[in-house]
Amino acid sequence: MSEHRPGAGRRPLGAAAAMLALYAVFLRPRVLTWGTTHDEADRSLPGDGLIPDADGTSTMATTLPAPPEEVWPWLAQMGCNRGGWYSWDRLDNGGRPSAERIVPEWQRLEQDQHLDALPSGDAWFTVAVLEPERTLVLRSQTKLPSGRPFDVRYEPLPKAYIDSIWGFHLRPEPGGRTRLIVRARGRSRPRPLTRTMDVLFWEPAHLIMQTRQFRSLRTRVSATAA
């Protein structure tokens, strides 16, 4: 006959709460500022004003072994049905390998151009800020739970949505190198639900995908510069 001890059922909940508290205090700040200096994480960047009342922001950075003009073509051809995203292709490019060379047909970018976020073309990023060889900010506005895009300029905000930007900022570094600073910033509703998803899933997932993209870009840029 088993013996029930008072409070035994609360121990797993207490342990889980303690782990979440440790993550929030010690690990989450590093997840949101991976690879950055304090100045890079704190500075204002082009595109921030598109979502002035953001619920969350992350800034990640890396140094690439080529000048901005040689890094830019790799960013300019990003997108499904184009050069891919240089991350985990099975997750964000329908399993198609991202491009390993510069493709002239994919170099043209324009303000408000749609870049497919899915191979099906059912979701996309919009080119929101474009300054060749310096800044590319992509914006995604998605209804929940359908995942269908919307445009706040032409229709009211739905009750449940995610509105986010993904910005790539190139800054020249000594020795012909480039500092690539990537800023993600977003607002979502209903916040009690989306905040939980942000902390437990989207933020760690973004770190995994973004660091993979950094490594892939470094490999491609290095091969081109060699």
LINBEL-V265330 format. One record per backbone hydrogen bond with DSSP energy under -0.5 kcal/mol. NH is the residue of the N-H (numbers start at 1). CO is the residue of the C=O. Records with the same first field share a line. If there is no record, write none. Layout:
# LINBEL-V265330
NH=CO + CO
This chain:
# LINBEL-V265330
4=2
5=3
6=4
8=5
10=7
11=7 + 8
12=8
13=9
14=10
15=11
16=12
17=13
18=14
19=15
20=16
21=17
22=18
23=19
24=20
25=21
26=22
27=22 + 23
28=23
30=27
31=27
32=28
33=29 + 30
34=31
36=33
41=37
42=38
43=39
48=45
50=47
51=48
52=49
54=51
55=186
56=186
58=184
59=32
60=182
61=34
62=180
64=178
66=64
70=67
71=67
72=68
74=71
75=71 + 72
76=72
77=73
78=75
79=84
80=116
82=79
83=77
84=79
89=87
91=88
92=88
93=89
95=89
96=93
99=83
104=102
106=103
107=104
109=107
112=127
113=110
115=125
116=114
117=123
118=123
121=118
125=115
126=139
127=113
128=126 + 137
129=137
131=135
134=131
135=131
136=168
137=129
138=136 + 166
139=126
140=164
142=162
143=148
144=160
147=143
149=122
150=141
154=151
155=151
161=189
162=142
163=187
164=140
165=185
166=138
167=183
168=136
169=167 + 181
170=134
171=179
173=177
176=173
177=173
178=64
179=171
180=62 + 178
181=169 + 179
182=60 + 180
183=167 + 181
184=58 + 182
185=165
186=56
187=163
189=161
193=190
194=190
195=191
196=192
197=193
198=194
199=195
200=196
201=197
202=197
203=198
205=201
206=202
207=203
208=204
209=205
210=206
211=207
212=208
213=209
214=210
215=211
216=212
217=213
218=214
219=215
220=216
221=217
222=218
223=219
224=220
225=221
226=222
